[in-house]
Amino acid sequence: MQTRRGSLPHERFPDLFATAEQLPDGLVLNGELVVWNTAAGRLSFEALQRRSAADAWRSCSRPARCPSRGP
């Protein structure tokens, strides 16, 4: 898993990396990440920004609080 610029955001999305490791070798997926706000019943761009920030793991210490979803 890598960003369009080639960086590996594994420190910000360890839950997605753990899931991606279970996928077959050579599989290519193209998409974007979203964060679902369960309380509001909609996507939350703000939550994704918090999760993607350099200090995201401090602001969202548990992935379950700011779950991200792949394509």
N, C-alpha and C positions, 0 to 999 in steps of 0.2 A: 504494500500500500504506500502510495506516495502522492504528493500534491502535484499540481500541473507544473510547478516550478522545480520539481524533482526532490523536494525535501521529504523527510520521513517524520511525520508528526506522531510517532508512537508514544512519546511522553505525554501528549495531550489526549490521546484516544486509545489507551491501553485495552479497553474493552473491545474495540473494533479490531485491533491487531490480534487479540486472542481469538476472536471469531474468524478472522481472515486466515489464520494458521490452519484452520480446519477445512478450508476449501482445497479443491484439487490443484496440484501443481500445474502451472501453465495457464490457469484460468485468468482471463482478463475481463474486468468489469469497469465500466465507465459511468460515473455518476457524481452526485454531490451529497454531502452530509446535511442532515437537518436535525433539529432538536424539537421534539414534540412537547408542548406545554399541556400536560394532562388537565390541569385545573381550568385552563382557558379553552381547551378543546381545539387548539390550532398550533401551527408551527411557530417557533419563537426564534427569530433572527438574533435577538438580543442574547438569548441563552447560548446560541451557537458562538457568538462573539466572545462571551465570557469563557466558554469552554475552549475556544481557540487561542485565547490570550496567552502571553508568555507565562503568566502566573495562574493559568487556568486551573491547575490541579489544586491550588490553594483555595480558589473561589468556588470550586466544585469538587470537593474532596472525595466524593463518592460518585462514580458514573451513574448510579441509579438516580441521583438527584438531578442530573442533567444528561439523560440518555441521548445518545446520538444514534442515528439510523443511516445506513447506507442505502444504495439504490434499491 
